[in-house]
């Protein structure tokens, strides 16, 4: 609506004064309209955007950024009149759209991308090009909800925070309940962060004995403050990490068990108050602790104490966990090869990691709000691998794996929960099946088995 139309469509005096005020507000803030809602899909020609038509809009502008919270540049020199656009240059870019009227541009839409559409709202993917302030703000919102165990110890929320390769040496935050924090590089050295901590304040008295259900993996931890405090107990694995500086696994209080695997630690790591701890295939300078029971398999470096420990020089057989990574504008899952009689990591000390990279296109990406045993078993029968996005998957019948070399990988502590007392998953007598990153949770009633594989 033009100023003249706005002015003469209102009643005299006070109405027209209000119209003048509205017009100048529009001039100052741009065309007042609800921004379009964007749909997105991959097409042979590139990435196709489509959006809702805005009444009275005379055209639209399309913007693109390399990261969700990065700088958006216009792809349309002048407004376009259609409600769709194909970007032929990028696959996993991020897009916003605005509407125009009478030479004024409205607000930009919420961002949209193929990875946001593919992975859903419970996976946050950050890039080194993102605004530091926005990244910290978004992560703080998540950790405010999930780091306080009084609110989140038994939450149904699941969350993955993933970082594309690059430098985040300014970033420090807390890893909360049911959170996975991971780098998306092929090597931990490709994604650098300052610190990720786990605090014990919520339980009081520096008590870490209830800090369960979280993971940290595939990152370099710079630890610029000199002390990496990660007060954890069971079900909180650390794996595939390159850690600088001193690591404290108890926050100076009580702790009850933990797991560190396939990692390099350059300085002292350990926990005197830890009740028990399991180390596997790590390259360490010096590990100190624990109170009751320490098991170390395939590790190098000095390990204390001299008592209450079981040391095995080489790991007889191990399959490292598959992991998601991002390279050359595409996502892949790497499946590490079997290792026999080795110590140390699969990736450090100049090693070339052995295994297979599988394009994410060969995976069915599952979502807890739409998938169940019927949809998931159909994909398994079609020969698809499955990537479970964060959430609780309620299944009335078991997920049945019958094909060899099937990969079932969960992100953000994705959870399989039977609802009828049956197993959550059955694996036939086939070779090469990998199951990782999943919680099998007891549902209502009795569950004799959470999952079974092969012959009893």
N, C-alpha and C positions, 0 to 999 in steps of 0.2 A: 504494500500500500504506500502511495506517495504521500508527501507532506500535505499537498493540497487536498487529497482524498481524506486523509486523517483529520485535517482541520475542519472541513465543511461537512463531515459526517457526524460531528459532535454538536452538542447544544451550545448556544452562545455563551460568551464570557468565561465562566469557570471551566466549562467543558473544553473550550478552545485553548484556554491557558494550560489545562492538563495535556492537551494534544501537543502543544508546543514543547512541554517538558518531556513527553514521551519521545518526540522526534529527536530532541537533542541527546537523550539517553541512548537512543538507537545509533545516532551518529558517533557517539563516544565509544560505545561498546560493540558496535557491529550489528548486523541484521539479527533481530531477536527471533530465533526459531530453535525448536528442538533439533539437535544434530541427527543426521541419518544413522540408521543401524546397518552395519556392514555384514554381508555374507562373503565368504571366500572359498575358493576351491582351486586345485591344480588342474590345468588343462594342457593339452599338448603344446599350445602356443606360449605358455607361461603361467602366470597367476591371474585368475579372473576374480575381480571384485564386483559385487552388486549391492545395491543399497535401497532402502525404502525411499519412495518419492515424498518430497516435502511440499505441502500445499503452498502455492504462490512462489516457490523457488524458480528462479530463472536460469539457474545453472549450478554446477558443482565443481569444486576443486578437489583434486586427489593429491595426497602427500605421502611420502615414503621415508622411512628411516631404517638404518641397519640394525637398530636395537629398539626394544620396546620403549625405553625412557631416554632415547637419544634425540638428535636434532632431525626434525621432519622437513624435508624439502619438497617443493611443489613439482609434480609430474605433469601438470596441465598449465601451460603459459597463460591461458585464459579459461574461464569457466566453460565446462562442457554441458550440453543439454540432456544427454542420456544418463541413465542410472546404472551404468556398468562401465568397467574399464579393465583392460588386459595389460598387465606389466610383463613384458617379454624378457626382462633382464635378470630378475631376481626370483628365488624360490622362497626362502625363509626370511624375507624382509617384513617390515611392519608398516601398516597403512592407517591413515585417517582421512576422512572426507568431511567437507563443509558445504553448506548451501549458500547461494547468493540471491539477493533481491534488491533491485534498485541501486545497484552498485555497492551494496554493503554485504560483507561476508559474515555468516553466522559462526557459531562456536564449532570447533573441531569435534568430530565424533570420538568415541572411545577407540583405542587402538585395536587392530585386528591383524592376525597373521596366520599362516598355515600351521605353525607350531602351537599357537594358542588354541586354534580350532582342533588340532589333532590331540593334544595332551590334556586340554581342559583346565579348569580354574585352580585345581589343587597342585599344579606344577608351575613354579615360577622359574623362568629362564632368564638369566642376566648376561649382559655383554660388557666388556671393558668400555664400550662407547656410551653406555648408559650414564645418565646424570647420577653423580655420587649421592646427592641429597635424596633423590627419589628412591634409589636402591636401598639406602639406609632406612628411609621412612617406611617403605613397604615391608622390609624384613622385620623391622621393629614391631610393626602391627601384628605380624604372624607370631613372633616370639612372645609378645605380651600376652597372647592367648595361650600358647602351648608350653612356655617355660615354667609357669607356675603350676606345680603338681597338685596343689589344692583344687585347681579348676580343671586340669587337663590329664591327670593320671589315668582316668577311665573315659576319656573323650572318644567320640566316634569320628573325629576329624583326623585326616591323614594329609601329610604335606611333604612335597619334595621341593628343595631349593637347589637349582642347578646353575652352574657357571660355565659359560663358554670359555675356551682357552684365552688366557690373557692375564693381566696384572690387576689385582685388587688389593694391593698392599696397604691400603688405607682402611680396609673394612674389618670390623670386629663385631661379632654378635653372639648370642647364646643359642645353643641347639636345644630345642624343647622336646617334649614328649611326642612320639609318633612323627618325628621329622627325619628326613634324609637330607643331608647336605653333601653335595658331590660336585666334582669338576667334570667337565665334558671333554677334556683332552684325552688323547690316546695314552699319554703318560702323565703321572702326577706332576711332573716338572712343568707341564704346559699351562697349568692353572694355579696362580699364586694368590694367596690370601694372607692377611695378617694373622688373625686368630679366630677360632670358634670355641667358645667356652661352655662349660656346664657347671652351673652354680648350685649351691646347696641351701641357700637362704630360706627357701620356701618350707622346708621341713624343720628348720631350726637346729641350732647346735652343731653346725657343719656336718650334718648327717646326710651322706650320699647313698644310703642303703636302699632307697626307693627310686633312684634315678635310672629307670629302665627305658626301653623302647625308643631308641634313636640310633642313627648311624652317621658316620663321617668317613668319606672315602674319596680317593683319586684326586688329592689336592697336595700342593706344597703349602705348609704352614710356616710363615716367616717368623712369627713370634717375636716381633720387634721389642716388646716390653721385657723380653728375657724370660718370662715364665708363662707357660701354656697350662692353664688350670682347667682340667676336664674331669670333674668329680662324678664318676659313674659307678654303677654296679652291673648286674647281669643284663643280657639282651640289649647291649649298647655297643656294638662292634665298631672298632677302628680298623680300617684296612686300606691298603694301597695308598699310603701317605708318605710324604717326604717332610719330616719335621725338624726344624732348627730350634736350638735353645733347649731349655729345661722343660720337662713335661711332668706335671703333678696330677696324679689320677685319683685324688681324694679331696682336694680343696682344703687340706689340713685337718680333715676330720675322719669320720668313719666311712668305710666303703666295703662292698661285698661282692667282689668278683668282676671280671672283665675279660676282653678279648682284643688282642692286637695281632694283625697278620699282614704279611706281604708288604712291610713298611720299612723305611729307613729313618733312623733317629740319630741325629748328629751329636747330641749331648746326653745328659743324664735323664732317664725316664724311670718312673716307678711310683711306689706308694707304700710307705711303711704300715699304715693302718689297713691296707687292703687285706681282706680275709683270704682271698684266693685270686689267681690270675692265670690266663692261658696265653702263651706267646707261640706264634708259628711263623717260620720262614721270614724272620725279621733280621735286618742288619743294624745293630745297635752299637753305640759306644759303651754305655754302662746302664744296666737295669738294676734298681735297688728296691727291695721289698720281697716277700710280703709276710703277713703274720703267720698264716697257717699252711698254705699249699700253693706252690708255684709249679706249673708245668711249662716247659719250653721245648719245642720240637723244631729242628731245622734252623736254629737261630745262630747268629754270630755275635761276638762281643762279650764283655764281662757281665756275668749274671750273678747277683747276690739275692738272697743269703746263701750260705754254704749248706744250711740245713733246710728242711721243709721244702725241698724242691725235687723235681724229676726232670732230668735233662736228656734229650735224645738228639744226637748230632745231626741226623738227616731225617727228613720226612719221607717215609717209604713210598707213599703214593698220594698225590693231591691234584685236584682240579680246582683252580682258582675261580672265583665268582665271575660270571659274565658281567659286562658293564656297557652302558650306553655312552657313545661319544659322538662328537660333531666335527666334521672335517669337510673342507671344500664345499660348504653350503648344503650338506646333507647329514642325516643321522644314520648311525650304524650301531650294531651290537657286536662287541668283540667277545668271542668264546675262547678262553685260553686253553691251550693244549694240556694234556696230562703230563705231569712231572713225576719222575721216579728217582728216589734216593738223592734228593738235592737239599742244600741249605741255602739260606738267603732268599732274596726276592726273585720274582719272575721278570722284573723290569729294570732293576737298578744296576749299577756298576758296569755300564756300557753294554748290557745284555740286549739282544734283540728278542722281543717277546714272541713266542710261538703260539699260533692259534689261527682262528678263522674270523674274518669280519663278515657280518651278515647285514645287508641293507635293511633298514627299518620297513621298507616296502614289503618284505616277506613276513612281517609280523602283523597280527591283528592287534590293534591298540584298543584295549578294553576299558570300559568306564562303569563304575559300580552303580550309577543311577540308571543305566539302560541295559546292562548285561546280566545274564543269569546262566544257569547250567545249560539251558537250551542253546542260547546263542554261542556260548563258549565251546561247548562240545561240537557244535556244527563246524566252527572254525578249526578245531583240532582234527576233525575228520577230513577236512579239506587239505590238511597238511600244513596249516599255518602255525608258526610260532605265536606266542601270546606275550604281549607287554601289558601288564596290569598297571594302570594309572592309580594314584592314591585313592583309597576308599575301602569300604567293607562290602565284599561280594557275598550276598546271601544266596546259598545254593540248596535246593531241595534234593538234588541228586548229585552224586560225585562228578567232578570233572574227570573224564576218562582219557588217558593218554595211551594210545595204541601204536603210534608211529615212532620209529627210532630217531634219535638225534633231535627230538623236540626241545625247544627252549621255552621255559616259562619263567619270566623275569618280572618281579614286582618293583615298583618305584614308590617311595614315600611310605614304606611299611604297609603296602597293600595287604588286605586281610581277607582270607577265605573263611566264611562262617557257615557251617551246615545248619539247616533249620529243621531237619526231620530225624536227627539222631544217626544219620548215615555218615560215611566218610566224606571229607571235603574233596579228596582227590584219590583216584586209583590209577596206578601206573602198571601197564602190562609188562610182560617179560620181554622188553625190548632194550637195546643198548643205546647209550649216548644221551639219555634224557638228562637235562639240566634244570633244576628247580632252585631259584634263588630269590632273595629279597621279599619273601612272602611270610606272613604270619598265618598259621592255622589256628583259629579261635573256636573254642567250644561254643556251640549254639545252645538253644533251649533244650531241656531234657537231657538224656544220656547220650554221650558220644563215645562209643567204645574205641574208635580210632579216628584220628584227625586226617591221616592220609596213609596209604599203603602202596608198596611197590614190589613187584615180582612175587615170587612164591614165599609163603611164610616159613 
